[in-house]
Amino acid sequence: MKIFRQGSINPFEAYQKQQAQLKKVDTQDNRDPAISKGDILELSSDIKRIENYAKKIKDLPEIREGLVKEIKEQMKAGTYYIPPEKIAENLLNLMGK
């Protein structure tokens, strides 16, 4: 069986024709020919919400000044209390047990 080519397609020529057509359409619409009508990035509302939360978290202070002040006052007054069970639990967690 023999296969004969009946009009070969040169990919480079096809690409050039496509680019020429895009430029023609863009110039007719008074657009910059360098900008094509190709891909558009559109973020979902969930991503936009996550970005908004991330910005808010960045704006939060790293140290909660109010809590630190409250604990310092309790320590000065001698009223600061940590349950021994909580201390033991955290020590065990640090040791990986």
Biopython code that builds the backbone (N, CA, C, O; Angstrom):
import numpy as np
from Bio.PDB.StructureBuilder import StructureBuilder

atoms = [
    (1, "MET", "N", (0.848, -1.173, 0.000)),
    (1, "MET", "CA", (0.000, 0.000, 0.000)),
    (1, "MET", "C", (0.889, 1.230, 0.000)),
    (1, "MET", "O", (1.843, 1.321, 0.773)),
    (2, "LYS", "N", (0.571, 2.166, -0.866)),
    (2, "LYS", "CA", (1.336, 3.404, -0.936)),
    (2, "LYS", "C", (0.444, 4.561, -0.493)),
    (2, "LYS", "O", (-0.746, 4.611, -0.802)),
    (3, "ILE", "N", (1.056, 5.483, 0.238)),
    (3, "ILE", "CA", (0.331, 6.681, 0.683)),
    (3, "ILE", "C", (0.988, 7.874, 0.010)),
    (3, "ILE", "O", (2.199, 8.072, 0.110)),
    (4, "PHE", "N", (0.187, 8.653, -0.665)),
    (4, "PHE", "CA", (0.687, 9.840, -1.351)),
    (4, "PHE", "C", (0.206, 11.079, -0.616)),
    (4, "PHE", "O", (-0.944, 11.147, -0.182)),
    (5, "ARG", "N", (1.063, 12.028, -0.485)),
    (5, "ARG", "CA", (0.693, 13.310, 0.144)),
    (5, "ARG", "C", (-0.020, 14.158, -0.901)),
    (5, "ARG", "O", (0.466, 14.354, -2.014)),
    (6, "GLN", "N", (-1.159, 14.641, -0.515)),
    (6, "GLN", "CA", (-1.911, 15.483, -1.446)),
    (6, "GLN", "C", (-1.974, 16.902, -0.922)),
    (6, "GLN", "O", (-3.077, 17.438, -0.807)),
    (7, "GLY", "N", (-0.962, 17.490, -0.626)),
    (7, "GLY", "CA", (-0.983, 18.847, -0.083)),
    (7, "GLY", "C", (-0.479, 18.831, 1.343)),
    (7, "GLY", "O", (-1.242, 18.744, 2.305)),
    (8, "SER", "N", (0.777, 18.914, 1.438)),
    (8, "SER", "CA", (1.376, 18.846, 2.766)),
    (8, "SER", "C", (1.110, 20.137, 3.530)),
    (8, "SER", "O", (0.945, 21.205, 2.941)),
    (9, "ILE", "N", (1.072, 20.017, 4.825)),
    (9, "ILE", "CA", (0.853, 21.168, 5.706)),
    (9, "ILE", "C", (2.173, 21.494, 6.372)),
    (9, "ILE", "O", (2.761, 20.671, 7.073)),
    (10, "ASN", "N", (2.618, 22.701, 6.141)),
    (10, "ASN", "CA", (3.833, 23.178, 6.776)),
    (10, "ASN", "C", (3.421, 23.871, 8.068)),
    (10, "ASN", "O", (2.765, 24.910, 7.999)),
    (11, "PRO", "N", (3.770, 23.356, 9.233)),
    (11, "PRO", "CA", (3.330, 23.966, 10.495)),
    (11, "PRO", "C", (3.810, 25.407, 10.658)),
    (11, "PRO", "O", (3.111, 26.226, 11.253)),
    (12, "PHE", "N", (4.972, 25.716, 10.146)),
    (12, "PHE", "CA", (5.486, 27.081, 10.267)),
    (12, "PHE", "C", (4.620, 28.047, 9.486)),
    (12, "PHE", "O", (4.314, 29.138, 9.968)),
    (13, "GLU", "N", (4.220, 27.656, 8.273)),
    (13, "GLU", "CA", (3.355, 28.516, 7.461)),
    (13, "GLU", "C", (1.983, 28.673, 8.112)),
    (13, "GLU", "O", (1.410, 29.762, 8.106)),
    (14, "ALA", "N", (1.459, 27.587, 8.670)),
    (14, "ALA", "CA", (0.161, 27.649, 9.343)),
    (14, "ALA", "C", (0.216, 28.613, 10.523)),
    (14, "ALA", "O", (-0.720, 29.379, 10.753)),
    (15, "TYR", "N", (1.311, 28.571, 11.263)),
    (15, "TYR", "CA", (1.482, 29.478, 12.408)),
    (15, "TYR", "C", (1.558, 30.927, 11.933)),
    (15, "TYR", "O", (0.935, 31.810, 12.523)),
    (16, "GLN", "N", (2.314, 31.168, 10.875)),
    (16, "GLN", "CA", (2.441, 32.531, 10.349)),
    (16, "GLN", "C", (1.098, 33.064, 9.875)),
    (16, "GLN", "O", (0.779, 34.231, 10.104)),
    (17, "LYS", "N", (0.307, 32.219, 9.216)),
    (17, "LYS", "CA", (-1.018, 32.648, 8.755)),
    (17, "LYS", "C", (-1.918, 32.986, 9.937)),
    (17, "LYS", "O", (-2.655, 33.972, 9.910)),
    (18, "GLN", "N", (-1.850, 32.161, 10.968)),
    (18, "GLN", "CA", (-2.668, 32.403, 12.154)),
    (18, "GLN", "C", (-2.289, 33.722, 12.814)),
    (18, "GLN", "O", (-3.164, 34.496, 13.201)),
    (19, "GLN", "N", (-0.990, 33.983, 12.945)),
    (19, "GLN", "CA", (-0.537, 35.225, 13.560)),
    (19, "GLN", "C", (-0.942, 36.431, 12.722)),
    (19, "GLN", "O", (-1.316, 37.466, 13.274)),
    (20, "ALA", "N", (-0.873, 36.314, 11.411)),
    (20, "ALA", "CA", (-1.279, 37.409, 10.526)),
    (20, "ALA", "C", (-2.766, 37.695, 10.681)),
    (20, "ALA", "O", (-3.178, 38.854, 10.699)),
    (21, "GLN", "N", (-3.570, 36.646, 10.792)),
    (21, "GLN", "CA", (-5.000, 36.840, 10.984)),
    (21, "GLN", "C", (-5.298, 37.504, 12.328)),
    (21, "GLN", "O", (-6.166, 38.373, 12.414)),
    (22, "LEU", "N", (-4.588, 37.099, 13.362)),
    (22, "LEU", "CA", (-4.784, 37.712, 14.682)),
    (22, "LEU", "C", (-4.425, 39.190, 14.652)),
    (22, "LEU", "O", (-5.134, 40.012, 15.232)),
    (23, "LYS", "N", (-3.330, 39.533, 13.980)),
    (23, "LYS", "CA", (-2.931, 40.940, 13.883)),
    (23, "LYS", "C", (-3.969, 41.745, 13.131)),
    (23, "LYS", "O", (-4.269, 42.882, 13.495)),
    (24, "LYS", "N", (-4.520, 41.152, 12.077)),
    (24, "LYS", "CA", (-5.527, 41.846, 11.285)),
    (24, "LYS", "C", (-6.767, 42.118, 12.127)),
    (24, "LYS", "O", (-7.312, 43.221, 12.089)),
    (25, "VAL", "N", (-7.213, 41.131, 12.879)),
    (25, "VAL", "CA", (-8.395, 41.288, 13.727)),
    (25, "VAL", "C", (-8.120, 42.308, 14.822)),
    (25, "VAL", "O", (-8.963, 43.161, 15.098)),
    (26, "ASP", "N", (-6.959, 42.233, 15.445)),
    (26, "ASP", "CA", (-6.621, 43.151, 16.529)),
    (26, "ASP", "C", (-6.526, 44.589, 16.033)),
    (26, "ASP", "O", (-6.962, 45.505, 16.730)),
    (27, "THR", "N", (-5.974, 44.806, 14.857)),
    (27, "THR", "CA", (-5.860, 46.179, 14.345)),
    (27, "THR", "C", (-7.219, 46.707, 13.927)),
    (27, "THR", "O", (-7.460, 47.912, 13.996)),
    (28, "GLN", "N", (-8.117, 45.824, 13.491)),
    (28, "GLN", "CA", (-9.472, 46.262, 13.145)),
    (28, "GLN", "C", (-10.226, 46.686, 14.399)),
    (28, "GLN", "O", (-11.059, 47.591, 14.349)),
    (29, "ASP", "N", (-9.939, 46.040, 15.512)),
    (29, "ASP", "CA", (-10.593, 46.374, 16.778)),
    (29, "ASP", "C", (-9.852, 47.464, 17.537)),
    (29, "ASP", "O", (-10.212, 47.775, 18.673)),
    (30, "ASN", "N", (-8.816, 48.056, 16.926)),
    (30, "ASN", "CA", (-7.982, 49.091, 17.559)),
    (30, "ASN", "C", (-7.320, 48.589, 18.833)),
    (30, "ASN", "O", (-7.236, 49.308, 19.828)),
    (31, "ARG", "N", (-6.857, 47.365, 18.791)),
    (31, "ARG", "CA", (-6.151, 46.787, 19.926)),
    (31, "ARG", "C", (-4.687, 46.648, 19.588)),
    (31, "ARG", "O", (-4.287, 46.686, 18.424)),
    (32, "ASP", "N", (-3.904, 46.488, 20.622)),
    (32, "ASP", "CA", (-2.478, 46.252, 20.438)),
    (32, "ASP", "C", (-2.295, 44.855, 19.857)),
    (32, "ASP", "O", (-2.742, 43.881, 20.463)),
    (33, "PRO", "N", (-1.653, 44.731, 18.702)),
    (33, "PRO", "CA", (-1.487, 43.410, 18.106)),
    (33, "PRO", "C", (-0.636, 42.468, 18.944)),
    (33, "PRO", "O", (-0.706, 41.253, 18.756)),
    (34, "ALA", "N", (0.162, 42.994, 19.860)),
    (34, "ALA", "CA", (0.981, 42.130, 20.707)),
    (34, "ALA", "C", (0.128, 41.379, 21.719)),
    (34, "ALA", "O", (0.537, 40.338, 22.234)),
    (35, "ILE", "N", (-1.053, 41.904, 22.001)),
    (35, "ILE", "CA", (-1.953, 41.267, 22.960)),
    (35, "ILE", "C", (-2.984, 40.470, 22.179)),
    (35, "ILE", "O", (-3.764, 41.032, 21.410)),
    (36, "SER", "N", (-2.985, 39.190, 22.374)),
    (36, "SER", "CA", (-3.938, 38.353, 21.646)),
    (36, "SER", "C", (-5.171, 38.117, 22.498)),
    (36, "SER", "O", (-5.227, 38.492, 23.669)),
    (37, "LYS", "N", (-6.134, 37.500, 21.891)),
    (37, "LYS", "CA", (-7.376, 37.190, 22.597)),
    (37, "LYS", "C", (-7.268, 35.829, 23.257)),
    (37, "LYS", "O", (-8.282, 35.161, 23.462)),
    (38, "GLY", "N", (-6.095, 35.417, 23.584)),
    (38, "GLY", "CA", (-5.826, 34.077, 24.102)),
    (38, "GLY", "C", (-6.349, 33.852, 25.496)),
    (38, "GLY", "O", (-7.489, 34.196, 25.812)),
    (39, "ASP", "N", (-5.535, 33.291, 26.302)),
    (39, "ASP", "CA", (-5.918, 32.849, 27.636)),
    (39, "ASP", "C", (-6.212, 34.020, 28.558)),
    (39, "ASP", "O", (-5.595, 35.081, 28.467)),
    (40, "ILE", "N", (-7.167, 33.800, 29.443)),
    (40, "ILE", "CA", (-7.532, 34.791, 30.455)),
    (40, "ILE", "C", (-7.507, 34.085, 31.802)),
    (40, "ILE", "O", (-8.066, 32.999, 31.949)),
    (41, "LEU", "N", (-6.863, 34.699, 32.778)),
    (41, "LEU", "CA", (-6.819, 34.137, 34.120)),
    (41, "LEU", "C", (-7.924, 34.773, 34.942)),
    (41, "LEU", "O", (-7.979, 35.993, 35.093)),
    (42, "GLU", "N", (-8.798, 33.941, 35.467)),
    (42, "GLU", "CA", (-9.884, 34.434, 36.295)),
    (42, "GLU", "C", (-9.888, 33.621, 37.580)),
    (42, "GLU", "O", (-10.050, 32.401, 37.555)),
    (43, "LEU", "N", (-9.708, 34.308, 38.705)),
    (43, "LEU", "CA", (-9.661, 33.629, 39.993)),
    (43, "LEU", "C", (-11.075, 33.435, 40.520)),
    (43, "LEU", "O", (-11.934, 34.304, 40.371)),
    (44, "SER", "N", (-11.297, 32.302, 41.126)),
    (44, "SER", "CA", (-12.611, 32.041, 41.697)),
    (44, "SER", "C", (-12.809, 32.900, 42.939)),
    (44, "SER", "O", (-11.860, 33.462, 43.485)),
    (45, "SER", "N", (-14.041, 32.985, 43.365)),
    (45, "SER", "CA", (-14.344, 33.802, 44.544)),
    (45, "SER", "C", (-13.680, 33.210, 45.791)),
    (45, "SER", "O", (-13.324, 33.946, 46.711)),
    (46, "ASP", "N", (-13.513, 31.888, 45.824)),
    (46, "ASP", "CA", (-12.853, 31.254, 46.969)),
    (46, "ASP", "C", (-11.401, 31.710, 47.066)),
    (46, "ASP", "O", (-10.922, 32.028, 48.155)),
    (47, "ILE", "N", (-10.707, 31.743, 45.947)),
    (47, "ILE", "CA", (-9.307, 32.165, 45.944)),
    (47, "ILE", "C", (-9.206, 33.635, 46.347)),
    (47, "ILE", "O", (-8.310, 34.017, 47.100)),
    (48, "LYS", "N", (-10.116, 34.445, 45.850)),
    (48, "LYS", "CA", (-10.100, 35.869, 46.214)),
    (48, "LYS", "C", (-10.321, 36.039, 47.720)),
    (48, "LYS", "O", (-9.694, 36.886, 48.357)),
    (49, "ARG", "N", (-11.218, 35.223, 48.279)),
    (49, "ARG", "CA", (-11.479, 35.289, 49.713)),
    (49, "ARG", "C", (-10.244, 34.849, 50.502)),
    (49, "ARG", "O", (-9.900, 35.463, 51.512)),
    (50, "ILE", "N", (-9.580, 33.791, 50.042)),
    (50, "ILE", "CA", (-8.374, 33.307, 50.714)),
    (50, "ILE", "C", (-7.286, 34.365, 50.668)),
    (50, "ILE", "O", (-6.599, 34.588, 51.665)),
    (51, "GLU", "N", (-7.117, 35.023, 49.524)),
    (51, "GLU", "CA", (-6.125, 36.099, 49.427)),
    (51, "GLU", "C", (-6.451, 37.221, 50.403)),
    (51, "GLU", "O", (-5.553, 37.789, 51.024)),
    (52, "ASN", "N", (-7.739, 37.540, 50.539)),
    (52, "ASN", "CA", (-8.161, 38.592, 51.466)),
    (52, "ASN", "C", (-7.824, 38.207, 52.903)),
    (52, "ASN", "O", (-7.340, 39.039, 53.670)),
    (53, "TYR", "N", (-8.077, 36.942, 53.273)),
    (53, "TYR", "CA", (-7.742, 36.474, 54.622)),
    (53, "TYR", "C", (-6.233, 36.497, 54.843)),
    (53, "TYR", "O", (-5.769, 36.863, 55.923)),
    (54, "ALA", "N", (-5.472, 36.111, 53.835)),
    (54, "ALA", "CA", (-4.012, 36.106, 53.964)),
    (54, "ALA", "C", (-3.492, 37.518, 54.215)),
    (54, "ALA", "O", (-2.578, 37.707, 55.017)),
    (55, "LYS", "N", (-4.061, 38.499, 53.543)),
    (55, "LYS", "CA", (-3.655, 39.900, 53.761)),
    (55, "LYS", "C", (-3.990, 40.339, 55.188)),
    (55, "LYS", "O", (-3.198, 41.019, 55.839)),
    (56, "LYS", "N", (-5.176, 39.941, 55.665)),
    (56, "LYS", "CA", (-5.573, 40.316, 57.022)),
    (56, "LYS", "C", (-4.644, 39.669, 58.054)),
    (56, "LYS", "O", (-4.277, 40.300, 59.045)),
    (57, "ILE", "N", (-4.269, 38.421, 57.821)),
    (57, "ILE", "CA", (-3.365, 37.728, 58.746)),
    (57, "ILE", "C", (-2.001, 38.400, 58.760)),
    (57, "ILE", "O", (-1.380, 38.525, 59.815)),
    (58, "LYS", "N", (-1.531, 38.834, 57.595)),
    (58, "LYS", "CA", (-0.237, 39.529, 57.532)),
    (58, "LYS", "C", (-0.265, 40.822, 58.337)),
    (58, "LYS", "O", (0.742, 41.224, 58.919)),
    (59, "ASP", "N", (-1.429, 41.471, 58.365)),
    (59, "ASP", "CA", (-1.547, 42.736, 59.077)),
    (59, "ASP", "C", (-1.637, 42.563, 60.593)),
    (59, "ASP", "O", (-1.455, 43.528, 61.336)),
    (60, "LEU", "N", (-1.917, 41.346, 61.058)),
    (60, "LEU", "CA", (-1.998, 41.111, 62.496)),
    (60, "LEU", "C", (-0.608, 41.191, 63.116)),
    (60, "LEU", "O", (0.378, 40.805, 62.489)),
    (61, "PRO", "N", (-0.529, 41.688, 64.341)),
    (61, "PRO", "CA", (0.781, 41.723, 64.991)),
    (61, "PRO", "C", (1.247, 40.310, 65.314)),
    (61, "PRO", "O", (0.441, 39.426, 65.606)),
    (62, "GLU", "N", (2.550, 40.113, 65.256)),
    (62, "GLU", "CA", (3.104, 38.789, 65.522)),
    (62, "GLU", "C", (2.924, 38.418, 66.988)),
    (62, "GLU", "O", (2.722, 37.249, 67.316)),
    (63, "ILE", "N", (2.996, 39.407, 67.866)),
    (63, "ILE", "CA", (2.831, 39.193, 69.306)),
    (63, "ILE", "C", (1.538, 39.883, 69.735)),
    (63, "ILE", "O", (1.312, 41.056, 69.439)),
    (64, "ARG", "N", (0.702, 39.134, 70.434)),
    (64, "ARG", "CA", (-0.560, 39.710, 70.909)),
    (64, "ARG", "C", (-0.271, 40.522, 72.174)),
    (64, "ARG", "O", (-0.213, 39.982, 73.279)),
    (65, "GLU", "N", (-0.094, 41.807, 71.989)),
    (65, "GLU", "CA", (0.327, 42.716, 73.064)),
    (65, "GLU", "C", (-0.633, 42.679, 74.257)),
    (65, "GLU", "O", (-0.194, 42.678, 75.408)),
    (66, "GLY", "N", (-1.929, 42.650, 73.986)),
    (66, "GLY", "CA", (-2.915, 42.653, 75.067)),
    (66, "GLY", "C", (-2.789, 41.427, 75.953)),
    (66, "GLY", "O", (-2.859, 41.530, 77.178)),
    (67, "LEU", "N", (-2.602, 40.262, 75.334)),
    (67, "LEU", "CA", (-2.467, 39.022, 76.088)),
    (67, "LEU", "C", (-1.173, 39.016, 76.895)),
    (67, "LEU", "O", (-1.161, 38.585, 78.047)),
    (68, "VAL", "N", (-0.092, 39.492, 76.297)),
    (68, "VAL", "CA", (1.198, 39.549, 76.994)),
    (68, "VAL", "C", (1.090, 40.465, 78.211)),
    (68, "VAL", "O", (1.588, 40.135, 79.288)),
    (69, "LYS", "N", (0.444, 41.608, 78.038)),
    (69, "LYS", "CA", (0.284, 42.572, 79.145)),
    (69, "LYS", "C", (-0.546, 41.944, 80.275)),
    (69, "LYS", "O", (-0.219, 42.087, 81.453)),
    (70, "GLU", "N", (-1.612, 41.254, 79.898)),
    (70, "GLU", "CA", (-2.476, 40.624, 80.896)),
    (70, "GLU", "C", (-1.717, 39.559, 81.692)),
    (70, "GLU", "O", (-1.841, 39.494, 82.915)),
    (71, "ILE", "N", (-0.937, 38.730, 81.006)),
    (71, "ILE", "CA", (-0.173, 37.679, 81.687)),
    (71, "ILE", "C", (0.890, 38.291, 82.591)),
    (71, "ILE", "O", (1.101, 37.807, 83.702)),
    (72, "LYS", "N", (1.562, 39.344, 82.138)),
    (72, "LYS", "CA", (2.572, 40.009, 82.972)),
    (72, "LYS", "C", (1.959, 40.565, 84.242)),
    (72, "LYS", "O", (2.543, 40.463, 85.320)),
    (73, "GLU", "N", (0.766, 41.159, 84.108)),
    (73, "GLU", "CA", (0.091, 41.721, 85.291)),
    (73, "GLU", "C", (-0.285, 40.604, 86.261)),
    (73, "GLU", "O", (-0.155, 40.761, 87.475)),
    (74, "GLN", "N", (-0.755, 39.470, 85.721)),
    (74, "GLN", "CA", (-1.107, 38.346, 86.584)),
    (74, "GLN", "C", (0.136, 37.790, 87.286)),
    (74, "GLN", "O", (0.067, 37.398, 88.451)),
    (75, "MET", "N", (1.267, 37.756, 86.581)),
    (75, "MET", "CA", (2.500, 37.253, 87.189)),
    (75, "MET", "C", (2.967, 38.186, 88.299)),
    (75, "MET", "O", (3.417, 37.722, 89.347)),
    (76, "LYS", "N", (2.866, 39.505, 88.080)),
    (76, "LYS", "CA", (3.271, 40.469, 89.108)),
    (76, "LYS", "C", (2.380, 40.353, 90.335)),
    (76, "LYS", "O", (2.851, 40.469, 91.466)),
    (77, "ALA", "N", (1.086, 40.123, 90.105)),
    (77, "ALA", "CA", (0.138, 40.031, 91.207)),
    (77, "ALA", "C", (0.171, 38.655, 91.880)),
    (77, "ALA", "O", (-0.392, 38.463, 92.957)),
    (78, "GLY", "N", (0.848, 37.693, 91.215)),
    (78, "GLY", "CA", (0.920, 36.343, 91.782)),
    (78, "GLY", "C", (-0.327, 35.520, 91.522)),
    (78, "GLY", "O", (-0.559, 34.520, 92.202)),
    (79, "THR", "N", (-1.129, 35.920, 90.553)),
    (79, "THR", "CA", (-2.378, 35.205, 90.280)),
    (79, "THR", "C", (-2.324, 34.377, 88.999)),
    (79, "THR", "O", (-3.319, 33.760, 88.618)),
    (80, "TYR", "N", (-1.179, 34.361, 88.337)),
    (80, "TYR", "CA", (-1.058, 33.606, 87.093)),
    (80, "TYR", "C", (-0.945, 32.129, 87.424)),
    (80, "TYR", "O", (-0.091, 31.725, 88.213)),
    (81, "TYR", "N", (-1.804, 31.327, 86.821)),
    (81, "TYR", "CA", (-1.853, 29.900, 87.150)),
    (81, "TYR", "C", (-1.899, 29.074, 85.866)),
    (81, "TYR", "O", (-2.680, 29.346, 84.954)),
    (82, "ILE", "N", (-1.044, 28.064, 85.824)),
    (82, "ILE", "CA", (-1.063, 27.093, 84.737)),
    (82, "ILE", "C", (-1.297, 25.736, 85.382)),
    (82, "ILE", "O", (-0.534, 25.329, 86.258)),
    (83, "PRO", "N", (-2.340, 25.032, 84.962)),
    (83, "PRO", "CA", (-2.603, 23.713, 85.551)),
    (83, "PRO", "C", (-1.427, 22.764, 85.291)),
    (83, "PRO", "O", (-0.926, 22.707, 84.168)),
    (84, "PRO", "N", (-0.982, 22.023, 86.306)),
    (84, "PRO", "CA", (0.144, 21.102, 86.135)),
    (84, "PRO", "C", (-0.099, 20.068, 85.030)),
    (84, "PRO", "O", (0.841, 19.652, 84.353)),
    (85, "GLU", "N", (-1.356, 19.652, 84.847)),
    (85, "GLU", "CA", (-1.675, 18.689, 83.793)),
    (85, "GLU", "C", (-1.343, 19.250, 82.415)),
    (85, "GLU", "O", (-0.863, 18.526, 81.544)),
    (86, "LYS", "N", (-1.595, 20.526, 82.223)),
    (86, "LYS", "CA", (-1.316, 21.181, 80.943)),
    (86, "LYS", "C", (0.198, 21.237, 80.691)),
    (86, "LYS", "O", (0.659, 21.020, 79.571)),
    (87, "ILE", "N", (0.956, 21.528, 81.746)),
    (87, "ILE", "CA", (2.417, 21.569, 81.623)),
    (87, "ILE", "C", (2.943, 20.182, 81.249)),
    (87, "ILE", "O", (3.774, 20.050, 80.351)),
    (88, "ALA", "N", (2.456, 19.156, 81.941)),
    (88, "ALA", "CA", (2.902, 17.792, 81.667)),
    (88, "ALA", "C", (2.520, 17.369, 80.247)),
    (88, "ALA", "O", (3.316, 16.741, 79.548)),
    (89, "GLU", "N", (1.318, 17.711, 79.828)),
    (89, "GLU", "CA", (0.856, 17.365, 78.479)),
    (89, "GLU", "C", (1.744, 18.007, 77.412)),
    (89, "GLU", "O", (2.129, 17.353, 76.443)),
    (90, "ASN", "N", (2.063, 19.269, 77.591)),
    (90, "ASN", "CA", (2.913, 19.967, 76.621)),
    (90, "ASN", "C", (4.344, 19.429, 76.619)),
    (90, "ASN", "O", (4.979, 19.352, 75.568)),
    (91, "LEU", "N", (4.851, 19.055, 77.801)),
    (91, "LEU", "CA", (6.192, 18.475, 77.861)),
    (91, "LEU", "C", (6.233, 17.134, 77.128)),
    (91, "LEU", "O", (7.184, 16.852, 76.400)),
    (92, "LEU", "N", (5.210, 16.313, 77.319)),
    (92, "LEU", "CA", (5.132, 15.031, 76.627)),
    (92, "LEU", "C", (5.025, 15.238, 75.108)),
    (92, "LEU", "O", (5.634, 14.498, 74.336)),
    (93, "ASN", "N", (4.266, 16.223, 74.694)),
    (93, "ASN", "CA", (4.154, 16.518, 73.262)),
    (93, "ASN", "C", (5.492, 16.968, 72.683)),
    (93, "ASN", "O", (5.840, 16.601, 71.561)),
    (94, "LEU", "N", (6.241, 17.759, 73.444)),
    (94, "LEU", "CA", (7.559, 18.211, 72.964)),
    (94, "LEU", "C", (8.529, 17.051, 72.837)),
    (94, "LEU", "O", (9.371, 17.030, 71.939)),
    (95, "MET", "N", (8.408, 16.084, 73.740)),
    (95, "MET", "CA", (9.318, 14.940, 73.725)),
    (95, "MET", "C", (8.881, 13.904, 72.696)),
    (95, "MET", "O", (9.599, 12.933, 72.456)),
    (96, "GLY", "N", (7.709, 14.097, 72.082)),
    (96, "GLY", "CA", (7.226, 13.189, 71.055)),
    (96, "GLY", "C", (6.592, 11.926, 71.570)),
    (96, "GLY", "O", (6.601, 10.902, 70.886)),
    (97, "LYS", "N", (6.052, 11.977, 72.742)),
    (97, "LYS", "CA", (5.408, 10.784, 73.320)),
    (97, "LYS", "C", (3.925, 10.966, 73.391)),
    (97, "LYS", "O", (3.215, 10.071, 73.847)),
]
sb = StructureBuilder()
sb.init_structure("model")
sb.init_model(0)
sb.init_chain("A")
sb.init_seg("    ")
for serial, (resi, resn, name, xyz) in enumerate(atoms, 1):
    if name == "N":
        sb.init_residue(resn, " ", resi, " ")
    sb.init_atom(name, np.array(xyz, "f"), 0.0, 1.0, " ", f" {name:<3s}", serial, name[0])
structure = sb.get_structure()
